[in-house]
Amino acid sequence: MEKEDRFIFRLRRSKRGVSPVVASALLLMLTVVLAVIIFLWARGWMTEQIQKFGRNIEEVCSEVDFDANLFDSTLEIVNRGNFNINKFEIKYFYSDGSKVESLPISVDKGKAVSRDVYLDTNAEKIQLFPVLLGSWKKDKSNYYTCLEQGKFIK
């Protein structure tokens, strides 16, 4: 019986835990993964909550219809949709990347606007995106860029 007790004692003694360095690294990785998951969930939840006329703003974006033409330095925009476009975002495409700027031109539904604007003509392509103003929560409003509705003007 004495030999058996020594064998059991040796088994118990040989069990080890994870080193503190490995445990810290695992905890850090777990924290980062959880933070990324929460961030992505919250970002998706936030865009789902922006509404216009009681509808999800992404549904409203699919109904936005506009045309844009550039003549020298004059930008002409016609809003054929059923919703006001509050402003635009303009994206310049270069050979080494892209740049986005805000364009504070609003166009009411069924109307046309013509404005003299300074655009970077060095860009290879220029794309215009409509931005709608929607409601978020009760009395708060938020802008939403309709990325699927972009039009190239150059």
N, CA and C atoms as a LAMMPS dump frame, in Angstrom:
ITEM: TIMESTEP
0
ITEM: NUMBER OF ATOMS
462
ITEM: BOX BOUNDS ff ff ff
-5.0000000000000000e+02 5.0000000000000000e+02
-5.0000000000000000e+02 5.0000000000000000e+02
-5.0000000000000000e+02 5.0000000000000000e+02
ITEM: ATOMS id mol type element x y z
1 1 1 N 0.813 -1.188 0
2 1 2 C 0 0 0
3 1 3 C 0.86 1.257 0
4 2 1 N 2.019 1.145 0.545
5 2 2 C 2.9 2.296 0.604
6 2 3 C 3.396 2.689 -0.793
7 3 1 N 3.687 1.725 -1.675
8 3 2 C 4.121 1.996 -3.034
9 3 3 C 3.011 2.711 -3.816
10 4 1 N 1.806 2.265 -3.622
11 4 2 C 0.68 2.852 -4.328
12 4 3 C 0.49 4.303 -3.904
13 5 1 N 0.635 4.632 -2.638
14 5 2 C 0.497 6.002 -2.146
15 5 3 C 1.551 6.903 -2.768
16 6 1 N 2.801 6.402 -2.91
17 6 2 C 3.859 7.204 -3.534
18 6 3 C 3.537 7.475 -5.005
19 7 1 N 2.988 6.497 -5.695
20 7 2 C 2.649 6.657 -7.104
21 7 3 C 1.566 7.74 -7.273
22 8 1 N 0.54 7.728 -6.438
23 8 2 C -0.53 8.721 -6.489
24 8 3 C 0.021 10.089 -6.15
25 9 1 N 0.899 10.177 -5.18
26 9 2 C 1.503 11.442 -4.794
27 9 3 C 2.317 12.008 -5.965
28 10 1 N 3.031 11.148 -6.664
29 10 2 C 3.834 11.582 -7.801
30 10 3 C 2.923 12.1 -8.936
31 11 1 N 1.78 11.461 -9.151
32 11 2 C 0.853 11.911 -10.18
33 11 3 C 0.289 13.293 -9.852
34 12 1 N -0.083 13.491 -8.622
35 12 2 C -0.638 14.771 -8.202
36 12 3 C 0.402 15.877 -8.333
37 13 1 N 1.617 15.575 -8.004
38 13 2 C 2.677 16.571 -8.015
39 13 3 C 3.086 16.961 -9.431
40 14 1 N 2.934 16.067 -10.403
41 14 2 C 3.38 16.354 -11.758
42 14 3 C 2.389 17.241 -12.53
43 15 1 N 1.185 17.421 -12.036
44 15 2 C 0.222 18.289 -12.717
45 15 3 C 0.65 19.74 -12.531
46 16 1 N 0.658 20.461 -13.662
47 16 2 C 1.05 21.858 -13.604
48 16 3 C -0.045 22.715 -14.221
49 17 1 N -0.062 23.989 -13.876
50 17 2 C -0.992 24.942 -14.488
51 17 3 C -0.335 25.632 -15.673
52 18 1 N -1.06 26.529 -16.271
53 18 2 C -0.542 27.307 -17.396
54 18 3 C 0.353 28.4 -16.84
55 19 1 N 1.42 28.703 -17.557
56 19 2 C 2.338 29.736 -17.071
57 19 3 C 1.633 31.096 -17.08
58 20 1 N 2.036 32.001 -16.216
59 20 2 C 1.39 33.32 -16.146
60 20 3 C 1.482 34.104 -17.456
61 21 1 N 2.566 33.937 -18.198
62 21 2 C 2.717 34.662 -19.467
63 21 3 C 1.685 34.173 -20.49
64 22 1 N 1.538 32.852 -20.599
65 22 2 C 0.572 32.283 -21.533
66 22 3 C -0.851 32.65 -21.109
67 23 1 N -1.127 32.589 -19.829
68 23 2 C -2.455 32.946 -19.34
69 23 3 C -2.77 34.412 -19.639
70 24 1 N -1.81 35.291 -19.44
71 24 2 C -2.022 36.713 -19.742
72 24 3 C -2.263 36.934 -21.225
73 25 1 N -1.502 36.263 -22.078
74 25 2 C -1.675 36.399 -23.522
75 25 3 C -3.049 35.901 -23.951
76 26 1 N -3.497 34.793 -23.399
77 26 2 C -4.827 34.267 -23.731
78 26 3 C -5.937 35.217 -23.293
79 27 1 N -5.809 35.77 -22.1
80 27 2 C -6.808 36.722 -21.619
81 27 3 C -6.837 37.98 -22.488
82 28 1 N -5.679 38.452 -22.903
83 28 2 C -5.609 39.629 -23.752
84 28 3 C -6.255 39.365 -25.11
85 29 1 N -5.974 38.208 -25.703
86 29 2 C -6.586 37.858 -26.988
87 29 3 C -8.098 37.725 -26.858
88 30 1 N -8.566 37.121 -25.791
89 30 2 C -9.995 36.981 -25.564
90 30 3 C -10.662 38.348 -25.433
91 31 1 N -10.029 39.268 -24.733
92 31 2 C -10.563 40.615 -24.56
93 31 3 C -10.654 41.349 -25.889
94 32 1 N -9.625 41.241 -26.713
95 32 2 C -9.624 41.909 -28.019
96 32 3 C -10.715 41.33 -28.916
97 33 1 N -10.855 40.02 -28.943
98 33 2 C -11.881 39.384 -29.775
99 33 3 C -13.274 39.814 -29.32
100 34 1 N -13.52 39.848 -28.04
101 34 2 C -14.823 40.281 -27.532
102 34 3 C -15.09 41.748 -27.863
103 35 1 N -14.075 42.603 -27.757
104 35 2 C -14.238 44.022 -28.083
105 35 3 C -14.59 44.196 -29.559
106 36 1 N -13.947 43.452 -30.44
107 36 2 C -14.245 43.547 -31.873
108 36 3 C -15.665 43.075 -32.156
109 37 1 N -16.078 41.992 -31.545
110 37 2 C -17.437 41.476 -31.747
111 37 3 C -18.47 42.499 -31.273
112 38 1 N -18.266 43.09 -30.125
113 38 2 C -19.206 44.089 -29.596
114 38 3 C -19.233 45.325 -30.494
115 39 1 N -18.065 45.759 -30.975
116 39 2 C -18.008 46.924 -31.859
117 39 3 C -18.785 46.68 -33.152
118 40 1 N -18.583 45.525 -33.775
119 40 2 C -19.279 45.217 -35.023
120 40 3 C -20.784 45.089 -34.807
121 41 1 N -21.173 44.511 -33.711
122 41 2 C -22.592 44.387 -33.404
123 41 3 C -23.211 45.776 -33.199
124 42 1 N -22.542 46.626 -32.442
125 42 2 C -23.078 47.96 -32.154
126 42 3 C -23.144 48.804 -33.416
127 43 1 N -22.161 48.685 -34.302
128 43 2 C -22.168 49.453 -35.539
129 43 3 C -23.337 49.021 -36.423
130 44 1 N -23.581 47.735 -36.53
131 44 2 C -24.721 47.254 -37.307
132 44 3 C -26.044 47.665 -36.698
133 45 1 N -26.127 47.643 -35.387
134 45 2 C -27.349 48.034 -34.689
135 45 3 C -27.632 49.512 -34.892
136 46 1 N -26.588 50.328 -34.905
137 46 2 C -26.754 51.773 -35.042
138 46 3 C -27.331 52.12 -36.408
139 47 1 N -26.833 51.53 -37.489
140 47 2 C -27.355 51.861 -38.813
141 47 3 C -28.777 51.336 -38.985
142 48 1 N -29.115 50.236 -38.336
143 48 2 C -30.473 49.718 -38.434
144 48 3 C -31.47 50.634 -37.748
145 49 1 N -31.024 51.394 -36.787
146 49 2 C -31.929 52.21 -36.008
147 49 3 C -32.241 53.558 -36.651
148 50 1 N -31.447 54.012 -37.625
149 50 2 C -31.718 55.284 -38.276
150 50 3 C -32.926 55.098 -39.188
151 51 1 N -33.911 55.977 -39.015
152 51 2 C -35.153 55.833 -39.772
153 51 3 C -35.516 57.136 -40.463
154 52 1 N -36.281 57.006 -41.526
155 52 2 C -36.835 58.154 -42.226
156 52 3 C -38.283 57.817 -42.536
157 53 1 N -39.182 58.647 -42.063
158 53 2 C -40.621 58.434 -42.234
159 53 3 C -41.06 57.061 -41.712
160 54 1 N -40.491 56.641 -40.588
161 54 2 C -40.878 55.389 -39.951
162 54 3 C -40.33 54.142 -40.621
163 55 1 N -39.457 54.291 -41.593
164 55 2 C -38.855 53.152 -42.296
165 55 3 C -37.354 53.161 -42.077
166 56 1 N -36.763 51.988 -42.205
167 56 2 C -35.317 51.88 -42.11
168 56 3 C -34.701 52.713 -43.229
169 57 1 N -33.691 53.499 -42.903
170 57 2 C -33.134 54.432 -43.884
171 57 3 C -32.47 53.713 -45.058
172 58 1 N -32.022 52.486 -44.851
173 58 2 C -31.439 51.733 -45.966
174 58 3 C -32.491 51.421 -47.029
175 59 1 N -33.735 51.176 -46.618
176 59 2 C -34.827 50.961 -47.575
177 59 3 C -35.112 52.242 -48.352
178 60 1 N -35.077 53.368 -47.648
179 60 2 C -35.333 54.654 -48.296
180 60 3 C -34.227 54.958 -49.306
181 61 1 N -32.996 54.606 -48.981
182 61 2 C -31.874 54.845 -49.903
183 61 3 C -32.073 54.141 -51.233
184 62 1 N -32.68 52.975 -51.21
185 62 2 C -32.887 52.246 -52.468
186 62 3 C -33.857 52.981 -53.391
187 63 1 N -34.635 53.915 -52.856
188 63 2 C -35.59 54.686 -53.657
189 63 3 C -35.06 56.055 -54.071
190 64 1 N -33.846 56.397 -53.659
191 64 2 C -33.254 57.682 -54.038
192 64 3 C -32.887 57.613 -55.519
193 65 1 N -33.3 58.638 -56.26
194 65 2 C -33.026 58.68 -57.696
195 65 3 C -32.597 60.1 -58.059
196 66 1 N -31.37 60.257 -58.506
197 66 2 C -30.884 61.575 -58.897
198 66 3 C -29.918 61.435 -60.066
199 67 1 N -29.753 62.522 -60.787
200 67 2 C -28.756 62.609 -61.848
201 67 3 C -27.845 63.778 -61.546
202 68 1 N -26.594 63.641 -61.901
203 68 2 C -25.626 64.709 -61.691
204 68 3 C -24.742 64.832 -62.924
205 69 1 N -24.541 66.057 -63.347
206 69 2 C -23.681 66.343 -64.489
207 69 3 C -22.755 67.497 -64.146
208 70 1 N -21.557 67.428 -64.647
209 70 2 C -20.554 68.463 -64.411
210 70 3 C -20.233 69.134 -65.741
211 71 1 N -20.473 70.442 -65.802
212 71 2 C -20.147 71.251 -66.968
213 71 3 C -19.141 72.296 -66.536
214 72 1 N -17.88 72.114 -66.939
215 72 2 C -16.771 72.985 -66.513
216 72 3 C -16.73 73.003 -64.983
217 73 1 N -17.114 74.101 -64.35
218 73 2 C -17.106 74.164 -62.888
219 73 3 C -18.522 74.218 -62.316
220 74 1 N -19.534 73.929 -63.133
221 74 2 C -20.924 73.963 -62.688
222 74 3 C -21.436 72.54 -62.52
223 75 1 N -21.927 72.254 -61.319
224 75 2 C -22.495 70.943 -61.013
225 75 3 C -24.016 71.071 -61.029
226 76 1 N -24.654 70.274 -61.857
227 76 2 C -26.113 70.278 -61.959
228 76 3 C -26.645 68.961 -61.411
229 77 1 N -27.556 69.049 -60.442
230 77 2 C -28.126 67.86 -59.807
231 77 3 C -29.647 67.921 -59.923
232 78 1 N -30.239 66.827 -60.385
233 78 2 C -31.693 66.713 -60.492
234 78 3 C -32.13 65.576 -59.566
235 79 1 N -33.047 65.882 -58.641
236 79 2 C -33.565 64.885 -57.705
237 79 3 C -34.896 64.373 -58.241
238 80 1 N -34.906 63.14 -58.75
239 80 2 C -36.121 62.543 -59.299
240 80 3 C -36.843 61.662 -58.283
241 81 1 N -36.261 61.516 -57.109
242 81 2 C -36.839 60.647 -56.092
243 81 3 C -37.936 61.317 -55.287
244 82 1 N -38.432 60.598 -54.291
245 82 2 C -39.507 61.091 -53.431
246 82 3 C -39.005 61.617 -52.096
247 83 1 N -37.682 61.768 -51.949
248 83 2 C -37.115 62.204 -50.68
249 83 3 C -36.126 63.332 -50.924
250 84 1 N -36.068 64.269 -49.988
251 84 2 C -35.075 65.337 -50.069
252 84 3 C -33.682 64.76 -49.836
253 85 1 N -32.714 65.255 -50.598
254 85 2 C -31.318 64.895 -50.371
255 85 3 C -30.692 66.065 -49.636
256 86 1 N -30.193 65.811 -48.421
257 86 2 C -29.735 66.889 -47.555
258 86 3 C -28.341 67.404 -47.883
259 87 1 N -27.49 66.552 -48.362
260 87 2 C -26.157 66.953 -48.817
261 87 3 C -25.571 65.789 -49.593
262 88 1 N -24.349 65.958 -50.049
263 88 2 C -23.685 64.915 -50.822
264 88 3 C -22.288 64.695 -50.275
265 89 1 N -21.79 63.5 -50.489
266 89 2 C -20.378 63.221 -50.256
267 89 3 C -19.757 62.956 -51.61
268 90 1 N -18.577 63.49 -51.806
269 90 2 C -17.908 63.346 -53.091
270 90 3 C -16.622 62.574 -52.864
271 91 1 N -16.404 61.548 -53.682
272 91 2 C -15.231 60.688 -53.533
273 91 3 C -14.357 60.837 -54.775
274 92 1 N -13.116 61.218 -54.533
275 92 2 C -12.13 61.358 -55.603
276 92 3 C -11.285 60.095 -55.657
277 93 1 N -11.1 59.551 -56.848
278 93 2 C -10.266 58.371 -57.042
279 93 3 C -8.97 58.782 -57.722
280 94 1 N -7.854 58.435 -57.09
281 94 2 C -6.528 58.707 -57.638
282 94 3 C -5.825 57.375 -57.866
283 95 1 N -4.722 57.415 -58.577
284 95 2 C -3.977 56.175 -58.839
285 95 3 C -3.4 55.598 -57.545
286 96 1 N -3.153 56.439 -56.544
287 96 2 C -2.569 55.959 -55.286
288 96 3 C -3.556 55.948 -54.125
289 97 1 N -4.858 56.023 -54.393
290 97 2 C -5.847 55.964 -53.312
291 97 3 C -7.072 56.8 -53.624
292 98 1 N -7.797 57.185 -52.573
293 98 2 C -9.009 57.978 -52.75
294 98 3 C -9.168 58.949 -51.589
295 99 1 N -10.058 59.923 -51.787
296 99 2 C -10.309 60.94 -50.761
297 99 3 C -11.796 61.262 -50.784
298 100 1 N -12.405 61.459 -49.61
299 100 2 C -13.835 61.77 -49.51
300 100 3 C -14.004 63.144 -48.878
301 101 1 N -14.883 63.943 -49.468
302 101 2 C -15.204 65.269 -48.93
303 101 3 C -16.715 65.441 -48.878
304 102 1 N -17.153 66.354 -48.041
305 102 2 C -18.576 66.667 -47.947
306 102 3 C -18.889 67.819 -48.895
307 103 1 N -20.037 67.748 -49.532
308 103 2 C -20.482 68.786 -50.459
309 103 3 C -21.829 69.301 -49.954
310 104 1 N -21.864 70.506 -49.373
311 104 2 C -23.096 70.991 -48.727
312 104 3 C -24.13 71.536 -49.714
313 105 1 N -24.609 70.673 -50.586
314 105 2 C -25.666 71.046 -51.526
315 105 3 C -26.875 70.18 -51.215
316 106 1 N -28.022 70.81 -50.975
317 106 2 C -29.241 70.041 -50.739
318 106 3 C -30.176 70.208 -51.934
319 107 1 N -30.93 69.145 -52.222
320 107 2 C -31.858 69.153 -53.348
321 107 3 C -33.181 68.57 -52.867
322 108 1 N -34.231 69.37 -52.927
323 108 2 C -35.559 68.891 -52.53
324 108 3 C -36.092 67.917 -53.574
325 109 1 N -37.027 67.081 -53.158
326 109 2 C -37.595 66.086 -54.084
327 109 3 C -38.257 66.783 -55.272
328 110 1 N -37.986 66.229 -56.451
329 110 2 C -38.57 66.772 -57.67
330 110 3 C -37.955 68.074 -58.158
331 111 1 N -36.865 68.52 -57.566
332 111 2 C -36.253 69.801 -57.938
333 111 3 C -34.884 69.577 -58.557
334 112 1 N -34.338 70.642 -59.136
335 112 2 C -32.988 70.625 -59.699
336 112 3 C -32.206 71.795 -59.122
337 113 1 N -30.911 71.597 -58.978
338 113 2 C -30.026 72.619 -58.428
339 113 3 C -28.795 72.703 -59.314
340 114 1 N -28.322 73.915 -59.519
341 114 2 C -27.104 74.136 -60.287
342 114 3 C -26.187 75.04 -59.46
343 115 1 N -24.971 74.579 -59.188
344 115 2 C -24.026 75.339 -58.345
345 115 3 C -22.639 75.328 -58.973
346 116 1 N -21.954 76.446 -58.812
347 116 2 C -20.542 76.489 -59.176
348 116 3 C -19.756 75.865 -58.037
349 117 1 N -18.952 74.877 -58.348
350 117 2 C -18.173 74.171 -57.332
351 117 3 C -16.736 74.023 -57.805
352 118 1 N -15.844 73.903 -56.846
353 118 2 C -14.459 73.609 -57.171
354 118 3 C -14.233 72.132 -56.886
355 119 1 N -13.951 71.366 -57.936
356 119 2 C -13.67 69.952 -57.787
357 119 3 C -12.234 69.683 -58.222
358 120 1 N -11.629 68.702 -57.613
359 120 2 C -10.255 68.336 -57.945
360 120 3 C -10.253 67.612 -59.294
361 121 1 N -9.877 68.322 -60.324
362 121 2 C -9.888 67.745 -61.665
363 121 3 C -8.709 66.815 -61.916
364 122 1 N -7.781 66.73 -60.977
365 122 2 C -6.654 65.795 -61.11
366 122 3 C -7.077 64.354 -60.827
367 123 1 N -8.256 64.18 -60.263
368 123 2 C -8.739 62.835 -59.941
369 123 3 C -9.077 62.079 -61.221
370 124 1 N -8.828 60.788 -61.202
371 124 2 C -9.159 59.951 -62.354
372 124 3 C -10.664 59.788 -62.503
373 125 1 N -11.348 59.59 -61.367
374 125 2 C -12.804 59.457 -61.358
375 125 3 C -13.342 60.248 -60.175
376 126 1 N -14.565 60.719 -60.305
377 126 2 C -15.252 61.42 -59.216
378 126 3 C -16.633 60.793 -59.072
379 127 1 N -16.971 60.404 -57.822
380 127 2 C -18.272 59.783 -57.562
381 127 3 C -19.025 60.593 -56.516
382 128 1 N -20.317 60.772 -56.744
383 128 2 C -21.178 61.559 -55.874
384 128 3 C -22.16 60.638 -55.16
385 129 1 N -22.25 60.763 -53.825
386 129 2 C -23.153 59.941 -53.015
387 129 3 C -24.18 60.832 -52.319
388 130 1 N -25.477 60.478 -52.358
389 130 2 C -26.478 61.259 -51.629
390 130 3 C -26.426 60.956 -50.131
391 131 1 N -26.704 61.98 -49.338
392 131 2 C -26.736 61.841 -47.881
393 131 3 C -28.115 62.281 -47.4
394 132 1 N -28.791 61.395 -46.671
395 132 2 C -30.125 61.682 -46.151
396 132 3 C -30.067 61.962 -44.663
397 133 1 N -31.01 62.74 -44.194
398 133 2 C -31.13 63.021 -42.765
399 133 3 C -32.258 62.159 -42.218
400 134 1 N -31.919 61.296 -41.28
401 134 2 C -32.911 60.417 -40.676
402 134 3 C -32.999 60.659 -39.184
403 135 1 N -33.983 60.058 -38.559
404 135 2 C -34.146 60.207 -37.112
405 135 3 C -33.569 58.987 -36.414
406 136 1 N -32.979 59.235 -35.286
407 136 2 C -32.368 58.194 -34.483
408 136 3 C -32.794 58.429 -33.054
409 137 1 N -33.302 57.413 -32.426
410 137 2 C -33.925 57.524 -31.103
411 137 3 C -35.148 58.421 -31.239
412 138 1 N -35.446 59.236 -30.246
413 138 2 C -36.683 60.019 -30.313
414 138 3 C -36.485 61.35 -31.04
415 139 1 N -35.704 62.23 -30.481
416 139 2 C -35.576 63.567 -31.058
417 139 3 C -34.21 63.814 -31.684
418 140 1 N -33.428 62.773 -31.87
419 140 2 C -32.091 62.962 -32.42
420 140 3 C -32.104 62.621 -33.904
421 141 1 N -31.331 63.379 -34.666
422 141 2 C -31.243 63.1 -36.096
423 141 3 C -29.796 62.752 -36.434
424 142 1 N -29.652 62.044 -37.54
425 142 2 C -28.33 61.582 -37.945
426 142 3 C -28.294 61.48 -39.463
427 143 1 N -27.147 61.8 -40.043
428 143 2 C -26.986 61.69 -41.487
429 143 3 C -26.611 60.263 -41.858
430 144 1 N -27.067 59.834 -43.028
431 144 2 C -26.747 58.501 -43.529
432 144 3 C -26.397 58.626 -45.001
433 145 1 N -25.214 58.118 -45.368
434 145 2 C -24.761 58.162 -46.748
435 145 3 C -25.242 56.918 -47.48
436 146 1 N -25.922 57.123 -48.593
437 146 2 C -26.44 56.025 -49.406
438 146 3 C -25.324 55.563 -50.353
439 147 1 N -24.53 54.613 -49.912
440 147 2 C -23.359 54.184 -50.678
441 147 3 C -23.721 53.413 -51.944
442 148 1 N -24.887 52.805 -51.982
443 148 2 C -25.3 52.037 -53.149
444 148 3 C -25.81 52.938 -54.271
445 149 1 N -26.086 54.19 -53.991
446 149 2 C -26.696 55.084 -54.96
447 149 3 C -25.696 56.065 -55.584
448 150 1 N -24.425 55.817 -55.464
449 150 2 C -23.408 56.727 -55.996
450 150 3 C -23.45 56.84 -57.509
451 151 1 N -23.171 58.039 -58.01
452 151 2 C -23.125 58.294 -59.456
453 151 3 C -21.756 58.873 -59.804
454 152 1 N -21.192 58.386 -60.874
455 152 2 C -19.924 58.926 -61.354
456 152 3 C -20.21 60.169 -62.201
457 153 1 N -19.468 61.239 -61.923
458 153 2 C -19.636 62.465 -62.708
459 153 3 C -18.394 62.749 -63.548
460 154 1 N -17.361 61.951 -63.377
461 154 2 C -16.177 62.057 -64.211
462 154 3 C -15.56 60.694 -64.394
